[in-house]
Amino acid sequence: MIYFASDFHLVPGRTGRSQEARIVEWLERIQSDAQALYLLGDVFDFWFEYRHVVPKGQVRLLGKLAELSDRGIAVHFFPGNHDQWTYGYLEEEVGLQVHKEPYLGPILGELFYLHHGDGIGPGDVAHKWTQRVFRNPFARRAFRWLHPDIGVALARKWSEKSRKAHPYRPFGSLNPESQWEFARQHALQHPVRYYVFGHRHWPLIKHIPDSKAYYINLGDWMRFNTYGKYDGRCFVLLDVKGKIYGTTQ
């Protein structure tokens, strides 16, 4: 079985600890049949690797992911807009396979397109501009010059402000639905079966007209606690209590 999840947005502290425990419990449950796990970004509400320092917290999650990797389960991580500043720690210490570009390739015989989902498709110009700044090598070096206590505090304030500015919005409420429009246009020219994203925070499986493809958003673990699983025949989107949000069957 192949598993997919995104948007844990883990923050250190009492609330983050209970959320982390819920995620670790889920990982323990799936490890018996998992062939691979794909984490499609914003696992951490903020993550920046200094040369000798990483953010405090999430040690139980990191330990569990390392255990899965040591068991031979491939754990893939696609940085999101909140946790894109990775420079080797997650690969070397935790054993994750980090993908800084979209993945377009086969999984159990079907063609997948995997990406966190931010900055693709039309619209959202302000976010795209902000991401260009964040990904600029000079900006990253300048941030590293800040003491970690200062840098992390500033980043968490920005993250909190970002969440308040982008509340939950049902699918179809955004104009345009950038991920959907990207997948719809891409599917006209590529034989992709499954477009899987995070970022949108709204769990959904939707068939793309005039194609055999499906658009999938994994939801999140702040409100929905949803994940995807794929057995080579059918992709199912469900939450930790077993409620099904969509299926390709």
Secondary structure, 3 states (H helix, E strand, C coil): CEEEECCCCECCCHHHHHHHHHHHHHHHHHCCCCCEEEECCCCECCCECCCCCCCCCCHHHHHHHHHHHHCCCEEEECCCCCCCECCCHHHHHHCCEECCCCEEEEECCEEEEEECCCCCCCCCHHHHHHHHHHCCHHHHHHHHHCCHHHHHHHHHHHHHHHHHHCCCCCCCCCCCCHHHHHHHHHHCCCCCCEEEECCCCCCEEEECCCCCCEEEECCCCCCCCEEEEECCCCEEEEECCCCEEEECC
